[in-house]
């Protein structure tokens, strides 16, 4: 199946579900008769639908692909300012342009930052009478949104220039107030990602061309400098604080990069901010040890031997901040780390999830008897079980080069490893002449698969001497751990032991020497201690003889250990240690149904009735009538005001209405909460007395269902219109033990994990089923016939935890019951077991975003993580640093989601 056929199949399956949802919503009619999920196929369409203005999609498409996203946004700003000038007030124009252009700069335009993070733009006056721009930020601006934080102020400055506004000229009091807020916020609310000193914050504030301000985000007052004329609130402005601290100062490198790419004027001072942040850069040890939690261990110290050695590369399940550890490393850490566990790191980013990779360097341990063992396999682990005295080396941590580029960090020196050796071998072969055939063949095989192919020690040494090639990493000691004097002692020990040396079962047996044993341990050379002797594998014994030449009269010379060994042996030596990473355990892996606190089956208010869990069944048993705030609806025929969707007098549909609190004007529902006549506040709800028992009886009768043991509602509705859900939906959810989120959807949260390739066996799905799904050929172009063939994952396919699959089966039964019993339609899913989940479409959604991404389930994992293609995670604007996202069975949001359920506060529309 090619890419076009794959997209067409996903589209076809989606449209089938969409048609069912359209009919179901029409029949159920709650809360609106239309599907409220908007469909967008590209970034331009998403920008127009979510941010506006109308017609902007065509402008975006005109430039898309012809220039960078950043340049496109600034070009778009110029066109929008020119087009909207005179049609909108200056302030509305500025707000629209900044929001639209920020959405373009943060593909795929699904984050809340453009609409919920930027709440207003105002033109104010400096003390000299000149006009300047102030941008108002709210809580949904997150420190994690690096691009947003770095871009917004640059965009605002560009728009300011287009409108000929002056720079912001802060007063000393405004600067001191901002700094005071920063420190109060850190003490009483939350820490920032970056620890920026006060003098640098002042330096930035005095040079910002626009005022960064905002609404109150926390009910904590600034301790001083209150009641300033140009600062509208005395409370903390969390959004503004994050923009300056974590955006302009904390991400100064990213800001400067954008300034230089776009050729923006007036921002040269950012070079000094970059330099000062570089000099101040948080101590690596401190950054990843911040907020160390009891029970989550510290694992590896930065640049301290014995921890996790940095190795660059990517496996099929690493990248996008996910890092690889050897499976045996996970085992010897006693279960603290597993697939999906978050590691807090000092490099290249703040963290990443763990994924097992068996082709990297495994750990080396010291046993109780003094033996040193490299744990390459389960067999080695069994031999060491219960006998490990000390972990000498934790093994490699596999880091993707792409993550270094994404985080804009310098490459740390890696340890010498197989892929580097293969590159040097390739170079040497160009100049090689008269190399024996067996070595040529060995070189060919090693270059074909340097990670898996390991030459014998004899051939490795012959290649080294013949080609002046460093010794293969498999046989390379950690020379940097010892001194020249240590190696001279080791040479002397070998010389002394030659008369009593025995060779048996592939091992060299030498008499025990305390210092020699310590040197072997420091070099991480495998050996076994018994009685008064030491057993060295012959491979390591031959390496020592070749590199240290113990029977030569020549001495090791110089202080540099690598040069000394190289000069003595005649073989180029490399540093196997390289760099180590700082790491501690972060969040554990997760896979669980999302629940509000307390869990909710239905968005139906019962105030204090039903106890702390808002149990409608308990309230009904007590015969409770509750006074609750519900939507005001009006019957068009008899003018009855009710909260029901149908008039109980006439049986006709009712219409949502609002009343102005000031002048009493009656209005039809709209998202505008201001009275058009007097500017007063419009309310769309009233107090109604609800008989809980009667409402439940009606719902159960309509469904022909038994009453559930518990049915959990909510204390009150916090949406603008306060429209309740149908109790029937809650009854059916309770039947299957399902809970909802604030928008009426059922979600399953799990840790994000990347995946680019898999085998049928790994995901627990038959070859035949995968062929049906379009996986007809493996990565080599061979027809799929074996469960062990490697397949490339398609971009919208996902592998979910078995726990998630069991959850989706329950959701499917709820949806089918809803269709049959409430809409009078045929069931859609008809699932009986988790195998029936394969091939079904889901919607994935990440926090702080608006747009879901359609995916298709193709298999299962025992890990508590959701594996998907990097493109899929990127479409959600997420990486795999420990983030958790949710999945929903497609028909659930199509039928049950409504914007009318969303909280009316700022940030309520996210996620």
Buried (B, 14 or more C-beta within 10 A) or exposed (E): BEEEEBBEBBEEBBEEBBEBBBBBBEBBBBBBEEBBBEEBEEBBBBBBBBBBBEEBBEBBEEBBEEEEBBBBBBBBBBBBBEBBEEEBEBBEBBBBBBBBBBBBBBBBBBBBBBBBBBBBBBBBEBEEEEBBBBBBBBBBBBBBBBBBBBBBBBBBBBBBBBBEBBBBBBBEBBBBBBBBBBBBBBEEEEEBBBBBEEEBBBBBBEBBBBBBBBBBBBEBBBEEBEEBEBBBBBBBBBBBBBBBBBBBBBBBBBBBBBBEEBEBEEBEEBEBBBEBBEEBEBEBEEBBBEEEEEEBBBBBBBBEBBBBBBBBBBBBBBBBBBBBBBBBBBBBBEEEBBBBBBBBBBBBBBBBBBBBBEBBBBBBBBBEEBBBBBBBEEEBBEEBEEEBEEBBBBBBBBBBEBBBEBBEEEEBEBBBBBBBBBEBBEEBBEEBEEBEEEBEEBBEEBBEEBEEBBBBBEBBBBBBEBBBBBBBBBBBBBBBBBBBEBBBBBBBBBEBBEEEBEEEEEBBBBBBBEEBBBBBBBBBBBBBBEEEBBBBBBBBBBBBBBBBBBEEEEEBEEEBBBBBBBBBBEBBBBBBBBBBBBBBBBBBBBBBBBBEEBBBBBBBBBBEBBEEBBBBBBBBBEEBEBEBBBBBBBBEEEEBBBBBBBBEEEEEBBEBBBBBEEEEBEBEBEEEEEBEEEEBEBBBBBEBEBBBBEBBBEBBEBBEBEBBEBBBBBBBBBBBBBBBBBBBBBBBBBBBEBBBBBBBBBBBBBBBBBBBBBBBEBBBBEBEBBBEBBBEBBEEEEEBEEBEBBBBBBBBBBBBBBBBBBBBBBBBBBBBBBBBBBBEBEBBBEBEEBBBBBBBBBBBBBBBBBBBBBBBBBBBBEBBBBBBBBBBBBBBBBBBBBBBBBBBBBBBBBBBBBBBBBBBEBBBBBB
